[in-house]
Amino acid sequence: MLARILNIKSSRTRTNIMEEKERLSTKSHCSCPRFRIEFSGSFCVTECVCFTLVLLGILLLGTSVKAESLQAPRFITQPSSSSSIVSEGRTKILQCQALGYPQPQYRWLKDAVELGDFSTEHFYRILNTRREDGGNYQCVAKNDVGSILSKAIDVSVAYMGVFEDQSERTVSVSWGEAAILELPAILSHPEPLVIWQADDGTQLYGRKYAVTTQHQLIILSVTDSDQKAYRARATNTQLGKEENSAYIRLVVRGGDPGGEIAPEIIVSPRDMNILKDSQATELQCIVNARPLHELETLWMKDGIPIENTGISYNLNDPWNRTLSLVSANLTHTGRYTCQARLRSGGFPTVTADAQVIVLETPMFVSNVRPETLGEYGSTVTLPCEATGTPAPSVRWLHNTQDVMSSTQRDRYMVEEDKSLVIKKLRMEDTGMYQCVATNEAGSDSVNTWLKVKTSAPIMEMPPQNVTVLDGKDAIISCRVAGAPTPNITWYYQDSAPVDPSGRLQVLESGDLLVAAVRESDAGKYSCVRANEAGQVTAAGYLSVLVRTQIIQPPVDTRVLLGNTATLQCKVSSDPTVPYQVDWFHNGQPVG
């Protein structure tokens, strides 16, 4: 008997047992080597009689847990954006875990395409990753209540090739101009860390040198001393891999080595959108002039000197070429201008500007109740008020499916405040509704469990005993109130269901119509009204009165004078209805 109980194949029970085994294995309260109890499968439980009793208790509890009420799925762990880069050939594990009753199952999506079936495994493993495994991943958690969609994670695969062109190139510039050395093409993800080197070992740091965010090497106000070969060393920090480019030889052409050169902006700040709370965002303004030591660069925001704006920032080098916006918030949004001039004068000030917009991920203004109750047949409104920069777009999901793609979309309406209105609630509207707000900065979602309230049928007009004449129509009532509208089944004489065809018809109200009643229609009629919440039964009797009629009238008769004549007048009638027969002779009563 014990073995039969323990071989119950329930994944939920097995999980609980293994957890209990693991918990008790740290305690040495009992030791009973006389028993060994094994499950069919890949594991066994400890050899202990007292633990066997614990197992039996758990199994019994497992059967009673089913009586608990349903609980909607809710995420406790969602895919994390941290460490979303995985090296090529390695394993990437994504995690997604939810609570609910019954215990939710999981399915993963990649770029909105389903990956396999639902399972109880809340980990997803990408083995031996390749570049094509990169993409947008989400998981769906589902139980008997409904399903919800997790946040998304962008998984990328790190790789690095070699510099495509290994031939030495030459860049020629005039004395006093700025030399721009482009990074040779190389495939790498993430973008490599780039360090430029000179063939003579010169440290490329100081007023003359700048590296742009595009990994260009800028050499300002070049002279004969800058005429040498340079190369880039690219490092993929995810892979720990380095590649060296071919040398680029700088040739300095002749020119006036002593005259001043007017300021010229070589690299201008670029328009950009940045996320709120970004740690550091760099704006570059690299200017060439001669003499360089007389060059002054200042920054403005919306026409106000940067130091007077109150925003948090850093100037990353002594020459103010790089403005770093720190811990970006909405006050960092604006137009930034760099101004460059020679302190010695003689040349106009040069300027360049860029628009910076701080994006804010969607946030929900009002709390959404975890459960929403709606009366069957009524209209319900599910709120979803979200803010963000820019203003987010909103879509509604019902059990992870877009409501506007539903065949019932004529009953759905999204208001201006993004609330979802559902008209004429039906039982199939029950489930998880998720409001997903999305903008350029990201997305967020809230969900609610919509319960459509039902009520058991209540008899409002039960069947009554009905008596009718044969040939007439009879209506036997059976009217109820309930949500959803209860269905109806009629029974005759407590036996087979009535077939609503021919002379018998079930009306929209549930009443039974018996047309052109016959004597054989008499008897007991029972109606059963039922919906998801319950059922009610009532019965009534149909009595049929047979019409009184002469079935054998008198016929012409000849008799001899003085003899007795007998005239027939047979009558058919209902036995419960008395009748009398009157005779007439030439229109005058007889007798």
C-alpha positions, 0 to 999 in steps of 0.5 A, spaced: 500 500 500 505 504 501 509 503 495 502 504 491 501 511 494 508 513 493 508 512 486 503 517 485 506 521 479 505 528 481 510 533 479 507 538 484 508 533 489 515 530 487 517 537 487 514 538 494 517 532 497 524 533 494 524 540 498 522 537 504 527 531 503 532 537 502 530 541 508 530 534 513 537 532 510 540 537 514 537 534 521 539 527 524 533 526 528 532 519 525 536 513 522 532 507 519 536 503 514 531 498 514 527 501 509 529 504 502 523 507 498 524 509 491 520 513 486 520 511 479 524 516 476 531 519 477 531 520 484 529 516 491 528 519 498 532 517 504 532 511 508 528 513 514 521 510 517 520 517 520 521 521 514 516 516 510 511 518 515 513 525 513 512 523 506 505 520 507 503 527 510 505 531 504 502 526 499 495 527 503 496 535 503 497 535 496 490 532 495 487 537 499 491 543 496 487 543 490 481 545 494 484 552 495 482 558 491 485 560 484 491 565 485 493 569 479 500 569 476 505 574 478 512 575 477 517 575 482 523 574 478 523 577 471 529 577 465 534 582 468 538 586 463 544 585 467 549 581 463 545 581 457 552 580 453 554 573 452 561 570 449 560 566 442 560 559 444 558 560 451 551 558 455 546 564 457 541 562 462 535 567 462 530 566 468 523 568 469 519 566 475 512 567 478 507 565 483 500 563 483 495 557 484 496 553 480 503 553 480 504 557 473 508 554 467 512 558 462 514 559 455 519 563 452 519 568 446 524 570 442 523 576 437 515 575 439 516 568 436 514 562 441 520 557 443 517 551 444 511 549 449 509 551 456 513 547 462 514 548 469 522 550 468 523 557 469 530 557 466 531 558 459 538 556 457 541 558 450 547 553 449 553 554 445 551 561 443 551 563 436 550 570 433 544 569 431 541 567 438 541 575 439 535 578 440 529 580 444 527 575 449 520 575 454 517 569 458 509 568 458 507 565 465 500 561 465 496 558 470 488 556 470 487 564 471 490 566 465 497 568 462 502 575 463 508 577 459 514 579 462 519 584 461 523 583 455 531 583 455 535 584 449 541 578 449 547 580 444 552 575 443 560 578 443 564 577 438 570 580 435 573 579 428 580 582 425 581 589 422 579 588 415 584 592 411 591 590 414 595 595 409 599 601 411 595 607 409 598 615 408 594 621 411 597 628 408 595 634 412 598 641 412 602 644 417 598 647 423 591 643 420 588 638 424 589 631 422 584 626 423 585 618 423 579 614 422 579 607 426 580 602 420 574 597 419 573 591 424 567 587 426 566 587 434 560 587 439 560 590 444 564 596 441 571 595 442 576 600 447 580 603 442 587 606 444 592 609 439 599 608 439 605 612 435 611 607 432 616 611 436 612 610 443 610 617 444 604 618 449 598 621 445 596 625 451 595 632 452 593 639 448 594 636 441 591 629 442 584 627 442 580 621 441 573 622 439 567 617 441 567 614 434 574 612 436 578 617 431 584 620 433 585 627 432 592 631 432 591 638 432 595 643 429 600 638 426 608 640 426 614 636 423 614 632 430 607 629 428 610 626 422 610 618 424 606 612 424 600 611 428 596 605 429 589 603 433 589 597 438 582 595 439 580 591 445 573 587 446 573 587 454 567 582 454 572 577 450 578 579 453 581 579 445 585 584 442 587 586 435 592 591 432 590 595 426 595 596 420 599 603 421 597 609 418 603 614 416 602 621 417 605 626 412 605 633 414 606 638 408 609 645 408 606 651 411 607 657 415 609 654 421 609 661 425 602 664 423 596 664 427 590 660 425 583 661 426 579 657 431 575 651 427 571 646 430 573 639 427 568 635 431 561 638 433 557 636 439 551 631 436 544 631 437 542 625 442 537 622 446 539 619 453 535 615 458 534 618 465 539 616 470 544 615 465 551 615 469 555 619 464 553 622 457 559 626 453 558 632 448 565 633 445 567 639 441 574 639 439 577 645 436 583 646 432 587 653 432 594 656 433 597 657 438 593 652 441 595 654 448 591 661 447 585 657 445 579 657 450 572 653 450 566 654 454 560 651 454 552 654 455 546 650 456 540 654 453 544 660 452 546 660 460 553 659 462 554 651 464 556 653 471 550 657 472 545 652 470 544 648 476 545 641 473 550 636 474 556 635 469 563 634 469 569 637 464 573 631 462 579 634 460 583 641 462 581 644 455 574 643 456 573 639 450 568 634 453 562 635 457 560 630 461 552 630 463 552 626 470 546 622 472 541 625 467 535 627 469 529 631 466 533 638 467 539 636 463 534 636 457 536 642 452 540 645 447 548 645 449 553 650 445 560 650 445 564 657 444 571 657 442 576 663 441 583 665 441 584 669 447 589 673 443 583 675 439 583 677 432 578 672 430 571 671 431 568 666 436 566 659 433 560 656 436 556 649 435 550 646 438 546 640 439 540 638 442 539 633 448 533 630 450 532 626 456 528 620 455 524 617 461 521 610 461 514 609 462 511 610 469 504 608 471 500 614 475 495 610 479 495 604 482 491 598 478 488 593 483 490 586 482 483 584 481 477 587 478 470 584 479 465 585 473 458 583 473 456 579 467 453 583 462 455 590 464 460 594 462 467 595 466 473 600 465 480 598 467 484 604 468 491 605 465 494 612 466 502 612 464 507 618 463 513 618 460 518 622 456 516 622 450 509 620 452 508 612 451 503 608 447 499 603 450 496 597 448 492 592 452 493 584 452 488 579 454 492 573 456 498 576 452 494 577 446 492 584 443 485 585 445 484 589 438 486 583 434 480 579 438 474 577 434 470 581 440 474 587 439 467 591 437 466 590 445 473 593 447 474 601 447 481 604 449 479 611 452 483 617 451 486 616 458 488 609 455 483 606 460 480 599 457 472 599 456 469 592 455 462 592 454 457 586 455 461 582 459 461 575 458 464 569 461 470 568 456 472 575 458 475 573 465 482 572 465 489 577 466 489 583 462 495 587 462 497 594 460 503 595 456 506 602 456 512 603 451 516 609 449 523 610 446 526 609 453 523 602 454 516 599 457 513 597 463 506 594 464 501 593 470 496 587 470 489 585 473 485 579 474 478 580 471 473 576 474 466 576 471 461 575 477 456 570 476 449 568 480 446 562 480 439 561 477 433 564 481 426 562 479 422 568 478 416 564 474 416 557 475 411 552 471 404 552 473 399 547 472 395 548 466 389 546 463 387 547 456 382 544 451 385 539 446 386 543 440 388 549 443 395 552 445 398 551 452 404 555 454 408 552 461 412 558 464 419 557 466 423 564 467 429 565 472 434 570 473 441 569 473 448 571 470 450 568 465 443 567 462 442 560 464 440 555 459 434 551 459 432 543 458 425 541 459 423 534 461 416 530 460 414 525 465 421 525 468 424 521 462 427 523 456 428 531 454 423 534 450 425 535 443 423 542 441 421 541 434 414 541 431 409 542 436 413 543 441 417 549 442 422 553 447 421 560 447 426 565 448 424 566 455 425 559 457 417 558 456 415 551 453 409 552 448 405 546 446 401 548 440 395 544 438 394 540 444 392 533 444 390 528 449 397 525 449 400 531 451 397 531 458 402 529 464 408 532 468 413 537 465 419 539 468 424 545 467 432 545 469 435 552 468 443 552 469 449 556 468 456 556 471 454 558 478 448 553 479 442 550 477 434 550 479 429 545 477 421 546 477 415 542 474 408 543 473 402 539 470 399 540 463 391 537 463 388 536 457 380 537 456 377 533 451 371 537 447 364 535 448 362 533 441 356 528 438 360 522 435 354 519 432 348 523 431 341 521 429 340 518 422 333 518 418 329 512 420 323 509 418 318 505 422 311 502 422 305 506 425 305 504 432 312 501 433 317 504 437 323 508 433 330 508 437 334 514 435 342 514 437 346 520 439 353 518 442 357 523 445 364 524 447 366 528 452 372 529 458 370 524 464 371 530 469 366 534 465 358 533 466 354 534 460 346 533 458 343 531 452 337 535 449 332 532 444 328 537 439 322 535 434 321 540 429 325 545 433 321 544 439 324 540 445 321 533 446 319 531 453 
